[in-house]
Amino acid sequence: MNKVALSLNAGSAAYWEELREGWALLREARRLFKVAKLCPLYIADADGEPQENTGPTDAAHDAEAAFFAHPAGARIARAQGLTFGSLIQSK
């Protein structure tokens, strides 16, 4: 197995900006999961028929995917012991 060592310059402005972005993505994903929990499961369409309200949950899952795809997000996830799908359980 080939191991690639990442060189992180913790003193660089780019490193801290990337880390801020990672934490912001985590906060946004957690916020959207809280919003999704409060939203109704069904809403009425134009004809008054019930329709599944998947928008808030889809947005939360998209935000979670963006967090895990971000380089700093992946490092934060490993350090915090977060796994994909675990953010929905966040407090």
N, C-alpha and C positions, 0 to 999 in steps of 0.2 A: 504494500500500500504506500502510495506517495503522499507525504505530508507536505503541505505548503504553509510556510510560516508567513503570517501577515505582519507587515511592518506598520505599526500604528505610531504616529507621532502625536502623543497626547498634549504636546505643547502648541500644536498648530491651530490656527483659527479654523481651518477646514474640518479638523477632527471635532472640535467643539460644536461647530455648526451642524455637522452630520449627527452628532449625539443629540442636540436640541431637536432636530427634525425627527429622530427616532422616538424620543419621549413624547413629542407632540402627536405623532401618529398613534402611539399607545393610548394617550389621553382621549383622542378623538374616537378611537375604536371603542373604548370603555364607555364613553359618553353616549355613543350611538346605540350600544347594547342596552343601556339604561332606558333610553328613549323608546327603543323597540319593545321593551317589556311593558311600558305604559300605554302603548298604542293598541287600539282595538284590533282583534284578529280579523274581523270582517267589517267591511264598509259597503254602503249602497252604491251601485253604479248609477248611470243616468236614468235607467228604467226603474230604479228602486229595488233591484234584485241584489241580494247579498253577494259580495265578491271578496275573496281572500285579500287581505291587506299585507302583501309581501314587501312593499317598498321599504319600510323602516328596517326590517330584518335583512333584506338584501343589501342595504346601505351599510349596515353594521358589519356584515360578513365581508363586503368589499373593503371596508376600512381595516378590518383584521388582516386580510390578505395583503394590503398595502404595507402594514406594519411589518409583517413577517418577510416581505420581499425586500424591504429596505435594509441595507447593510448594517446600520446601527441598530435597527429594530431587531434583526436576527441576533446581534450580540447581546442586546438587552434581554431578549427572550431567553437565551441560554443562561444568562446570569441570574434571572429571576425565576427560572424553572417553568417558564410559560410554554405551552404547546398550542398548536393550531386547534382552535375550538375551545380552548380554556378561558378565553376572555368573556364568553357568554356567561360564565359562572362568577365573574368579578362582582365585587360588592359595590 
